[in-house]
């Protein structure tokens, strides 16, 4: 099983390694814009209880960025299934079906972590203050896993490329702005806030912010992320097995 997972993962790593410089440079653009616009620009006029707005902002950017990168790293699977018809190579290959799911998710997690490392370096260069701990990294990895799994499920279920882009519009885009990334969910109306606080990105944003600032963290949120990751794997594995039939 481990060899099967490594085989799928290694294929994606070879592709990424050939484009690594371009990948790193392209992933620096959006974080720098966020840090300049919100951290230096708007952030100078905003006061938060935990310190500067830049310190408040960086964990949210990490949560947001890892979500987008992990999800979008899986979208080529949709093209392989619908347009290139190359997914059949994995279907007929003598590998464990779940190994394909795990390998693809791990490859997306790697991209998410590389992009997050770029943000950490840029944030420190901009003067942000936060603490990196093993739990901080665990939460970041869980967030990458969850949204890579969501991307995989979408890639298995959605029929057209246009519909795939609608997942970004109707699911990822609202979460990007409402799930505690740029402001606290306490500012939202109660009914909307209760719904927003059920979403995984909200738990990631608050956990990263709490761990990074050394505040007390809610271990319940870690459990919620673990449950999302488990359910995502089960759903993704089932979707791929149904395609395999």
N, C-alpha and C positions, 0 to 999 in steps of 0.2 A: 504493500500500500504506500509506504513512504517513498519508494522508488518511483511509483506512478505519479505521486504528487510532485516530486522533484523534477520529473520529466516535463510536466506541464508548466511548472514554474520556470524551469531553465529556458524553455523556448521563449517565454515572454521577457526574461532577463536578457537574453541575447539580442532581442529586438531593441530593448530599452538601452542597452550598453552602446549600441551603434549610434543612438540618437541622444546620448546622455547630455552632451554639452548644450544642444538645442533645447532639451527638456528643462535643464537647470535655468538657462537664460530666460526662457519663456515663462517659467514659474516665478521669476523675480518681479515681473511687471505689475501684476495685480496687487501683491502685498505692499510694494513700494507706494503705489497710488493710495491704498488704504491708509498706510502709515503717514504719508504726507498730508492727505486731505483731512483725515479724521484725527490723527495723532498730533500733527503740528498745526494744522489749520483750525478746524473746528474744535479740536481738543483743548486749545489754549483758553477757550471761553467756557469750558464745562468742568464742573467740580464734582467729584464722586467721593464717597465716604472712605473707600479703600486706598485712596491716593490720587495719582494723576489719571486722567482719562486714557492716556496712552497705556498705562499699566492695566486698566480695565479692558481696553480694546484688544490687546494682543491675544489673550486666550480665546476671545470670540473669533478673531481672524483665523487662529489655528483650527478651531472647530469647523468654521465655515469652509476653509480651504481644504482640509482633509476630507470633508464631505464631498465637495465638488470633484476633487482629483480622483478619489477612490471610485465614485460613481462613474465618471466619464472614462476612466481607464478600462471599464468593463464593456463599454458600448461597442468596441470592435467585435465582440462576440455576436452581437446582433447582425452586423454586416456579414460575418462568417456564416451565420445560419440562414439569412434571407438571400443575400446577393452572391457571395462567393461560393456558397455551398461546400465550404471546407470543413465545417463542423462534423461532417460525416466521417472525416478521418479519425476523429477522436471516438465517434460512436462505434466504428467497426474495429478500433484498436483494442488489443487485449489489456485494457487497463480498467481498474475499478471505477465505476461511474462517478462516485463521490470524490475521487482523486482529481478529476477534472475541475469540479466545483472548487475544491480547496486550493488547487494550484492557481486557478485564475484569480481567486479572491486574494491569495497571498501576494500575487504579482501586483494587484491593485493596491494592496496595503503598502508594499514597498514604494510604489510611486507616491502614495500619500505621505509616507514618512520622510522621503527625500524632500518633497515640497515643504513639509512642516519644518524640517531642519533648516531650509533656506529662510523661512520666516523667522525662526528663532535667531539666526545670525543677524538678519536685518533689524529685528526688533532691538536686540542688544546694541547694535550700532546706532539706533535712533535714541537710545537712552532708556529703554524700558527696563523695569525691574520685576522679575518673577523667579520663582524657585523651580528647578527641574528635579523631579524625584522619580523613582521607579513607578509609583502610582500614577504620576502625571503621564508617563509614557504608556502605561497600561490603558488609561482612559483614551488616549489618542489612538492607540492600536484598535481598541474596541470600536471607536467611531469609524475608523477606516473599514473595519470588517463589516459593520452594519450596512454602510452605504455601498460598499462593493457588492454585498449580497443583494441589496435592493436593485442595484444596476444589473446584476446577473438575472434576477427574476424578471425584470423588465425586458432584458434581451431575449429571454426564452418565450415570453408571452406576446410581445408586441409585434405586429406584422409589418409595419412600414417605418422608414426612417423618420418621416414627419411625426408619427405618433411617438416615437422615441424622444424627439425633442420636446414634446409636450409634457413629458415627465419633469423635465427641467423647469418648464414654465409653471406648471400647476402644483408641483410638490417641492422641488428644491428651492426655487426662487422665493416663495413665501417663507419657508423655514430660514432662508439666509438672513432675512431682515427681522423676523419675529421671535426667533428662538433664543433670545438673550445674547445675541452676538454683539450688537451695537448699543443696546440699552437693556435695562432690567425689565423682565416681564411684569414686574409689579406695576408698571405704568399702564398696562393694558386693562381694558374692561374685564370684570371678573369672569364672565362666561367664556370669552376668548382666551383669557389667561389659563383657565382650567384645561382647555383643549390643548393649548400650546405646551403646557407642562407635561403632557402625555407623550410628547414627541422626543425622539432620542437626542436630537441636536441640542435641545434645551438642557437636558441632563449633562451632556458633554460640556457645554459652555459654562455651566455653573460649577461643575467639578474641576475643570481646568483652571477656572478663575479662583476657586477656593484653595486648590492645592498650590497654585502658583503664588498666592499671596500669603500662604501659611495659615489660612483661616480653617475653622472647623468644617469638615466636609460631611456630606450625607452619604453614608455607605449604601443606603437604599437606592441611590441613583446609580451606583456601580452595579447593584443587582439588576436594576432595570436594563442597563446596557447589556449585561450578560444574557438576560432573557431575550432581548431583541436580537443579539448575535446568534443565539441558539435557534430561535424561531426562523430567522433569516436563512440559516444553513439548511434547516429541514425543508423550508419552502423551495429554496433554490435547488436542492438535491432532487426533490420530487418533480420539479419542473423539467430538469434535465432527463430524469428517468422516463418521464412521459414522452419526451421527444425521442428517446431511445427506442420506444416500442414500435 
